[in-house]
Amino acid sequence: MLLITINLLGGAKKIIGAPSIVFYRSIASISEILAFLQENAVEPKILDSNNILIAINGIESSALSGNDTVAKTGDVITIVSVVHGGI
């Protein structure tokens, strides 16, 4: 089966409404995955790349090729929303 598993934590899980979602593609860039998630989110702006951390098989995407990083069948993407705050 051709799919990429996307695990969602924190606010990302809340706005998608599930702890994980399956992307039925054999290969996709992080940009394509984010676009897919934004189409399925109740608040798409939370999935802005400045508000989340993205890991592919446990490696943060910024240590790879950022949003150009390519995931393939069998890879596990983990997305965690980042809480910003200040005084």
C-alpha positions as semicolon CSV with decimal commas, in nm:
position;residue;x (nm);y (nm);z (nm)
1;M;0,000;0,000;0,000
2;L;0,132;0,345;-0,089
3;L;0,096;0,575;0,207
4;I;0,271;0,812;0,441
5;T;0,160;0,816;0,805
6;I;0,131;1,159;0,969
7;N;0,122;1,168;1,350
8;L;-0,019;1,485;1,503
9;L;0,058;1,615;1,852
10;G;-0,073;1,908;2,055
11;G;-0,265;2,175;1,867
12;A;-0,204;2,000;1,534
13;K;-0,400;1,700;1,663
14;K;-0,680;1,926;1,782
15;I;-0,728;2,115;1,454
16;I;-0,723;1,798;1,242
17;G;-0,944;1,612;1,490
18;A;-0,737;1,294;1,502
19;P;-0,404;1,177;1,645
20;S;-0,291;1,062;1,301
21;I;-0,389;1,081;0,937
22;V;-0,281;0,884;0,633
23;F;-0,166;1,053;0,313
24;Y;-0,224;0,812;0,025
25;R;0,080;0,902;-0,180
26;S;0,399;0,708;-0,241
27;I;0,615;1,021;-0,229
28;A;0,551;1,380;-0,118
29;S;0,745;1,685;-0,006
30;I;0,682;1,841;0,333
31;S;0,523;2,135;0,148
32;E;0,275;1,898;-0,019
33;I;0,199;1,729;0,313
34;L;0,136;2,065;0,480
35;A;-0,098;2,169;0,198
36;F;-0,289;1,841;0,242
37;L;-0,319;1,898;0,617
38;Q;-0,427;2,260;0,575
39;E;-0,711;2,142;0,348
40;N;-0,829;1,915;0,633
41;A;-0,778;2,156;0,924
42;V;-1,039;2,364;1,104
43;E;-0,774;2,635;1,157
44;P;-0,521;2,604;0,871
45;K;-0,305;2,897;0,989
46;I;-0,191;2,692;1,289
47;L;-0,015;2,461;1,042
48;D;0,204;2,744;0,913
49;S;0,563;2,617;0,901
50;N;0,660;2,888;1,154
51;N;0,421;2,738;1,411
52;I;0,513;2,370;1,393
53;L;0,800;2,126;1,420
54;I;0,809;1,850;1,161
55;A;1,005;1,527;1,198
56;I;1,053;1,257;0,938
57;N;1,130;0,923;1,099
58;G;1,239;1,111;1,411
59;I;1,466;1,363;1,235
60;E;1,359;1,726;1,232
61;S;1,298;1,844;0,875
62;S;1,510;2,157;0,927
63;A;1,812;1,925;0,970
64;L;1,729;1,777;0,629
65;S;1,601;1,993;0,342
66;G;1,326;2,180;0,526
67;N;0,995;2,195;0,338
68;D;1,166;2,046;0,032
69;T;1,238;1,724;0,226
70;V;1,072;1,430;0,053
71;A;0,886;1,159;0,244
72;K;0,813;0,823;0,088
73;T;0,593;0,520;0,150
74;G;0,652;0,382;0,497
75;D;0,792;0,706;0,642
76;V;0,637;0,846;0,957
77;I;0,590;1,221;0,977
78;T;0,534;1,375;1,320
79;I;0,395;1,726;1,347
80;V;0,396;1,919;1,675
81;S;0,248;2,265;1,708
82;V;0,471;2,513;1,887
83;V;0,326;2,738;2,154
84;H;0,448;3,096;2,124
85;G;0,425;3,335;2,410
86;G;0,569;3,644;2,556
87;I;0,530;3,915;2,810
